[in-house]
Amino acid sequence: MSAQLDQREGQCHCGGVRFRATLSEGLDTVRRCTCSYCRMRGAVVVSAETGGVEILQGADLLTRYRFNTGVAQHFFCSRCGIYTHHQRRSNPDQYGVNVACLDGLSPFDFAEVPVVDGVNHPNDTGGSSRLAGTLRFVPAR
């Protein structure tokens, strides 16, 4: 997967929210997280810089959810409930973009997805992001 800027369009499940994301390092930033919210949501994300997510349609349908410190903002469609992107707590200058919402892409397109330790968040521990494990997908034969 390329480490260059990569512009992709996407949408929520019902199509009410459409957006364009400029991925900061292409698909090389793919990851999951073990924090309480991400663990329940189960999304695979890639990164876009601030200003790198442009809402093309349905901005009025986007709802924002914050928890714990309130720094991270998680956006989802108020009509179908699908999470599209979030402003990251560890780096508020970046967004995490839901891979499953990007046109022509699926979380199952990645053989391996690094899982970061969000339970022991670097902003709480004073350290850097730690790898908690790797999620692997092996297609059935």
C-alpha positions in Angstrom: 0.0 0.0 0.0 1.3 3.4 -1.0 2.8 5.9 1.5 1.7 8.9 -0.6 -1.3 11.2 -0.2 -4.4 9.4 -1.2 -7.8 11.0 -1.8 -10.9 8.8 -1.4 -14.6 9.4 -1.2 -16.9 7.6 1.2 -20.3 7.5 2.8 -22.4 6.2 5.6 -24.6 3.1 5.2 -27.8 5.0 4.1 -25.8 7.4 1.8 -27.0 10.5 3.7 -23.5 11.5 4.6 -20.9 11.7 1.9 -17.3 12.8 2.4 -13.9 13.1 0.8 -10.9 12.1 2.8 -7.3 12.9 2.0 -5.3 10.2 3.7 -2.1 11.4 5.1 -0.1 8.3 4.4 -2.4 6.4 2.1 -3.5 3.2 3.7 -0.2 2.7 5.7 -1.8 4.1 8.9 -4.5 1.3 9.1 -5.2 0.3 12.7 -7.7 -0.7 15.4 -7.8 0.4 19.0 -8.6 -1.4 22.3 -10.1 1.6 24.1 -13.7 1.0 25.5 -15.4 2.8 22.6 -13.3 1.4 19.8 -13.5 -2.1 21.2 -17.3 -2.0 21.0 -17.4 -0.2 17.7 -14.9 -2.6 16.0 -13.9 -0.2 13.2 -10.7 -0.3 11.3 -9.4 3.2 10.6 -6.8 5.1 8.5 -5.5 8.7 9.2 -6.3 12.0 7.6 -4.9 15.4 8.8 -7.1 18.2 10.1 -8.9 19.6 7.1 -8.4 16.3 5.3 -12.1 15.3 5.8 -14.5 17.3 3.7 -18.2 16.7 4.2 -19.7 16.7 0.7 -23.3 16.0 1.7 -25.3 15.5 4.9 -23.3 17.6 7.4 -26.7 18.2 9.1 -27.0 14.4 9.6 -23.7 14.0 11.4 -23.9 13.6 15.2 -20.9 13.9 17.5 -20.1 11.7 20.5 -17.5 12.5 23.1 -16.6 10.5 26.3 -14.0 10.4 29.1 -11.7 13.5 28.5 -14.0 14.8 25.7 -11.0 15.5 23.4 -11.8 12.9 20.8 -14.9 13.6 18.7 -16.6 10.6 17.1 -18.9 11.4 14.2 -21.7 9.2 13.0 -24.8 9.4 10.8 -27.9 10.2 12.9 -30.1 8.3 10.4 -28.3 5.0 10.0 -25.9 5.2 13.0 -22.7 4.4 11.1 -19.5 5.9 12.4 -17.7 7.8 9.6 -14.7 9.4 11.3 -13.3 10.8 14.5 -10.9 13.5 15.7 -8.1 11.6 17.5 -7.4 12.1 21.2 -3.7 11.2 20.8 -3.3 13.7 18.0 -6.2 16.2 17.7 -4.6 17.4 14.4 -5.6 14.0 12.8 -8.8 12.2 12.0 -9.3 8.5 12.0 -11.5 7.5 9.0 -13.6 4.4 9.0 -12.2 2.1 6.2 -15.6 0.4 5.8 -17.1 3.8 4.7 -14.5 4.4 2.0 -15.8 3.6 -1.5 -14.3 0.3 -2.9 -12.5 -0.6 0.3 -13.2 -3.0 3.1 -11.5 -3.8 6.4 -11.2 -7.4 5.0 -8.9 -6.1 2.3 -6.1 -6.0 4.9 -4.4 -9.3 5.8 -3.1 -7.7 9.0 -4.3 -4.7 11.0 -2.1 -3.4 13.9 -4.1 -3.0 17.1 -3.0 -0.1 19.3 -3.3 -0.1 23.1 -6.1 2.4 23.8 -6.8 1.1 27.3 -3.4 2.4 28.3 -3.6 5.6 26.3 -0.4 7.5 25.7 -2.0 10.7 26.9 -2.7 9.0 30.2 0.6 7.1 30.6 2.9 9.8 29.3 4.4 7.2 26.9 4.0 6.6 23.2 1.4 4.4 21.5 1.9 0.7 22.2 1.0 -2.1 19.9 -1.5 -4.4 21.7 -1.5 -7.0 18.9 -2.4 -7.7 15.3 -5.7 -8.6 13.8 -5.4 -11.1 11.0 -7.8 -12.0 8.2 -7.3 -15.2 6.3 -10.0 -15.8 3.6 -11.7 -19.2 3.6 -10.7 -21.4 0.7 
